[in-house]
Every structure is written in structure tokens, then in C-alpha cells.
């Protein structure tokens, strides 16, 4: 029975569930003549404005008697190809195991830490997971309280706590490339109650409200497997032992200090996220190798979701079938380097404060599962190159965040400016509505933001208005967006994920500078755990 793959199969919006019927029409055969139909990937295709449709990649079998007809159809069906009976699998080319002790200490309960803990436990390791913040339910209450009294909690906020920053960043699960590890993460999510479409949808999304439910189930599974999660537990120091000659000295993690108590530790997994500045300082003081890396900073912009829907999908399209429209924008300078680009776009979403230190202000966007809010928001950011000085990027982040806090009135209100007046370099007298939960105040961003960033943003906005007319006239800037990724990287061996100069220290996720989102960060944890082998153990 021959096996085929059909790419970019068009399925009408209103017939999303009729994939088999659409495939049969394309192949000019009866639906019952298609066997073992499997959806590999699907997405909303809105390239033809006003005529969006679903696009599916599917794999299927047909009876030998129909193979000839299928092949004849293949001359006209551009997406149809026959594939071998043994379809090659997405295997990890780095199959060497990593010897690790049976007891693993993990710091950080974001995606990397949670999935690392889960999969270490599934492989028979003992795990202690430390998180400086609170369980997600308590974290939600702290964030709501902050919106009212503006008393900042440095350990429980939009960035810190169970689930990490990803719990308040829209719950987007899309990743540029999928492999066996990222696919495993998505399958785990389905196991913990997420809709199974996340495995096949090109741009899956959970929503902050549903992420909370999933996090509870992961926590329960970690406990069921014997793992210990320690909330309100902050990493304060490392003990690093030294051996060997002065010419060839070996450094190894031997202990960690958590909440004033020292614990023996032979394997430490750091999964502390891109905003754990105190951890970077600690590692630097202890001589762990770090390097400056490129990142991006800019602003958040809000538009009426109705504008984005009309410009991206066309007039008259039923949003109940498509969901709220998104955009992905890039502007280039004359020398073809990126001047500005969109990042973490949240259709039907809201803006939230995401500072990690008192007296500073940063913004982020998120959406709930229905994405049915009246406003769209997205980050418009500018690349910041790596620096010769290790902490230059972090220093620039912090300075802009301090300036924003001052410009917003020192109450975590956000400085804001219409895009039209930003281009004119003047403040607004009255601002349009915003979803930012702590309120916005008029401010001329050119007076306190980095001028190079402002100039690149201005160039980007002019470019984006050509692609989405109304982007300037209907746009509101809420500033700043500084936490796109870490300005530092903890250098590691890419095979073992271990620090280049400190044995027993394994670094994961966005905080280490090797991931860029919920799925890739979680996949980092799965990869380390799945390749780990207990020292003196027969575990494969």
C-alpha cells in the first residue's frame, strides 16, 4: 500500500474538520479510498487577502489499485509526493550519553527547569527543584495585588515564579524548527490537558489562563514521581572545588547555598531565565565563563484588533473561524541589516509590567486563550549587538528601565506616545485607550530612550505603515520592551550542555542564552535529561 505526503492542501475556513474530503477532491478519488490519514502540520494561510483558508500537510496511504490514478493526479497536484514505506525519523545526531550523578539539583521552575525535572524523574533520577518565587496560584494573587497597591515583590511577579516568564507571555508555542525534543514537549502538554492540536498547528497557542491549569498538573506529576519542588527558595551562592595543578586546574560544582543553607551538590542545572541578573553576577564572581551576546530592545505598540484583522485577512472575513489576525514585520536599512522587527505579537491581548527590580519598568504582552480582546499588541524592537565589555548590554537594559520608571511617574505607570507624535518627536496631550494594567502617561520617548534605538524604530514604523496602512495613525507606543532575550550567554559545551570551565554545572534555556521561547526552553531540559546516564548505571 503506497504512502504519500500532500503539502499545502487547501481546506476552506468553514470546513476545517473536513480534511479527508478536501484531500479526496484534490486527488479526484473517494474519501473512503484514503487510509491512515495523519495530519502532520496545519496553518492559516492568509496570503490571498480576503480569501484565507487552512493549509494542511498530511500523510496517507492508498490501495495499490489507486496508485496509478494518484500518480497521474500528482502531475497537477503540486504538493503530492510518494514517500518510502520507512519514513525517516527526526533523530538526534548527538547520541553520546552524559554521565551524571543520581541526584540532580535544578534551579528555576520555568519551562527548562520543569521539563528537565520531569524527564530526569522519568529516567529514574532523584530531583530537587528550587524556585525563588511562588506556586502559580499564589503568584497570580501577588500580581493582582501589585496592580492595585504598586508594591513590587522582587521574587513573585510577571517574570519570577512557577512557570517563569513564559506563563505571562501569551503562551505561544510556535518554534522555527521542530525536532524530537520539541515534539516531546508538545506531547507532554497534551498529556497535561492542552488541546492535541498544539502538536500539528504551525502556530499553537495556549493562553495564560490555561497555562495555569497545565502547570498545576506538571507540578502534581513531578511530586508523584518523587521530585521535590522548593518554592520561595533563592540560590544565593555556589561552592566550586578545585583540583589538579595550577597549569591544568579542574573546577567542579560541589555545593549550593539556598536561603542561607549550604547543600552538597554534584550536578547543578541552572534554568533561571533571561532576567536573573543576580545569577549572572554570582557566576561572574565565581569565575564561570560568560560572554556578551546580541539581543534586542524597543517598545510595545497597540492597535485596534479590527485594523489588524482587516489589513491582514481582508474585509468581511469571519474572525470566529480564523481567530484574531497576527502580523510579522521586518524593516531593513539600505545596507540590508535589520533596523526594526516585530516580536512576540499578541492578537487580542493585553500589556503587563514585567520589571525584575524595584524602581525599574519594562513591559510585555500576553493573551488569554480566546484572544478576543479589542486590541492587538506586539513588540517592535531593534537589534543590540554584542559588546566588548561583558555587562554593557545589561547596563543599557537597566538604564532604560530606570528612565522609564522615572518618566512614568514612579508608580509603574508606563510612558506612552502615539506613533504619529513619536515620529514628530513631540508629546501627546491626550492618549488613546491602552490595555496596560498600571495606566499610561504621555511622554516624549526621544527625551529618555537611547537615540539610536529611537531612530531605528522611526524607520521601522514608516516601513510598516506601507505594509499595514494605518499602523502609524492608529498606533500607540507603550515603553519600553527590554526583555526579549538575555544580553549574556553562559558558555557551554553544546554536546553535554555543561559549562565550558566548570564541571557539574549544566546551563539551559533562555537564561543560558541558548533558547528563545517556551518550547525551545523546555526542549533544552528534555534533551539534557534524555541524554543523561547515571554514573555507574545500566540506564541506557
C-alpha positions, 0 to 999 in steps of 0.5 A: 500500500503506497504512502504519500505526503500532500503539502499545502492542501487547501481546506476552506475556513468553514470546513476545517474538520473536513480534511479527508474530503478536501484531500479526496477532491484534490486527488479526484478519488473517494474519501473512503479510498484514503487510509491512515490519514495523519495530519502532520502540520496545519496553518492559516494561510492568509496570503490571498487577502480576503480569501484565507483558508487552512493549509494542511500537510498530511500523510496517507496511504492508498490501495495499490489499485489507486496508485496509478490514478494518484500518480497521474493526479500528482502531475497537477497536484503540486504538493503530492509526493510518494514517500518510502514505506520507512519514513525517516525519523527526526533523530538526534545526531548527538547520541553520546550519553552524559554521565551524571550523578543520581541526584540532580539539583535544578534551579528555576521552575520555568519551562527548562527547569520543569521539563528537565525535572520531569524527564530526569524523574522519568529516567529514574533520577532523584530531583530537587527543584528550587524556585525563588518565587511562588506556586502559580496560584499564589503568584497570580494573587501577588500580581493582582495585588501589585496592580492595585497597591504598586508594591513590587515583590522582587521574587513573585511577579510577571517574570519570577515564579512557577512557570517563569516568564513564559506563563505571562507571555501569551503562551505561544508555542510556535518554534522555527524548527521542530525536532524530537525534543520539541515534539516531546514537549508538545506531547507532554502538554497534551498529556497535561490537558492542552488541546492535541492540536498544539502538536500539528498547528504551525502556530499553537497557542495556549493562553495564560489562563490555561497555562495555569491549569497545565502547570498545576498538573506538571507540578502534581506529576513531578511530586508523584514521581518523587521530585521535590519542588522548593518554592520561595527558595533563592540560590544565593551562592555556589561552592566550586572545588578545585583540583589538579595543578595550577597549569591544568586546574579542574573546577567542579560544582560541589555545593549550593547555598539556598536561603542561607543553607549550604547543600552538597551538590554534584550536578547543578542545572541552572534554568533561571531565565533571561532576567536573573541578573543576580545569577549572572553576577554570582557566576561572574564572581565565581569565575564561570565563563560568560560572554556578551551576546546580541539581543534586542530592545524597543517598545510595545505598540497597540492597535485596534484588533479590527485594523489588524484583522482587516489589513491582514485577512481582508474585509468581511472575513469571519474572525470566529473561524480564523481567530484574531489576525497576527502580523510579522514585520521586518524593516531593513536599512539600505545596507540590508541589516535589520533596523526594526522587527516585530516580536512576540505579537499578541492578537487580542491581548493585553500589556503587563509590567514585567520589571525584575527590580524595584524602581525599574519598568519594562513591559510585555504582552500576553493573551488569554486563550480566546484572544478576543480582546479589542486590541492587538499588541506586539513588540517592535524592537531593534537589534543590540549587538554584542559588546566588548565589555561583558555587562554593557548590554545589561547596563543599557537594559537597566538604564532604560528601565530606570528612565522609564520608571522615572518618566512614568511617574514612579508608580509603574505607570508606563510612558506612552506616545502615539506613533504619529507624535513619536515620529514628530518627536513631540508629546501627546496631550491626550492618549488613546485607550491602552490595555496596560494594567498600571495606566499610561502617561504621555511622554516624549520617548526621544527625551529618555530612550537611547537615540539610536534605538529611537531612530531605528524604530522611526524607520521601522514604523514608516516601513510598516505603515506601507505594509499595514496602512494605518499602523502609524495613525492608529498606533500607540507606543507603550515603553519600553520592551527590554526583555526579549532575550538575555544580553549574556550567554553562559558558555557551554559545551553544546554536546553535554550542555555543561559549562565550558570551565566548570564541571557539574554545572549544566546551563539551559534555556533562555537564561543560558542564552541558548533558547528563545521561547517556551518550547525551545526552553523546555526542549533544552531540559528534555534533551539534557535529561534524555541524554543523561546516564547515571554514573555507574548505571545500566540506564541506557 
